[in-house]
Amino acid sequence: MKEITAAELKERLERGEKLNIIDVREDEEVAFGMIPGAKHIKMGDIPNRLNEFNKEETYIFICRAGVRSEHVCRYLEEQGYDVCNVVDGMLAWDGELV
């Protein structure tokens, strides 16, 4: 599984890269802020929302500390999706929040 740190993700966004970032935290966690441009899909909702993913694109998953997003990445990788986990999660994010 591919991995990226929050700092590396921030650098890529600052360079203007178009990224598919999926935040898998719960509603109450997201209420404190999300990375600009990220899409919120709770971890438990992923299996029922596979139709929103394209196997030709790469998706970067983030949660609070990197554990839930790792589980989501493993699941989606088994389904044939191209995924990348933010290993240190939102705890390490020091960029803008919306």
Residue pairs with C-beta under 8 A, 6 or more apart in sequence:
1 70
1 73
1 74
1 77
1 83
1 84
1 85
2 83
2 84
2 85
3 84
3 85
3 86
3 87
4 12
4 60
4 84
4 85
4 86
4 87
5 86
5 87
5 88
5 92
6 62
6 86
6 88
6 89
6 90
6 91
6 92
6 93
6 94
6 95
7 92
7 94
9 19
9 21
9 35
9 60
9 62
9 86
9 93
10 93
10 94
10 95
12 19
13 19
13 35
13 36
13 37
13 95
19 37
19 58
19 60
20 39
20 57
20 58
20 59
20 60
21 35
21 37
21 38
21 39
21 59
21 60
21 61
21 62
22 38
22 39
22 40
22 41
22 59
22 60
22 61
22 62
22 72
23 30
23 34
23 35
23 38
23 39
23 40
23 41
23 62
23 63
23 90
24 41
24 42
24 43
24 46
24 61
24 62
24 63
24 68
24 69
24 72
25 40
25 42
25 43
25 62
25 63
25 64
25 68
25 90
26 42
27 40
27 42
29 64
29 90
30 40
32 97
33 97
33 98
34 40
34 97
34 98
35 62
35 90
35 93
35 95
35 96
35 97
35 98
36 96
36 97
36 98
38 62
41 49
41 52
43 63
43 68
43 69
43 71
43 72
46 72
46 75
46 76
47 75
50 79
53 59
53 76
53 81
55 80
55 81
55 82
57 82
58 82
58 83
58 84
59 76
59 81
59 82
59 83
59 84
60 83
60 84
60 85
60 86
61 69
61 72
61 73
61 76
61 83
61 84
61 85
61 86
62 69
62 86
62 89
62 90
62 93
63 69
63 72
63 86
63 89
63 90
64 89
64 90
64 91
65 88
65 89
65 90
65 91
66 85
66 86
66 87
66 88
66 89
67 89
69 85
69 86
69 89
70 85
70 87
72 83
73 83
73 84
73 85
76 83
77 83
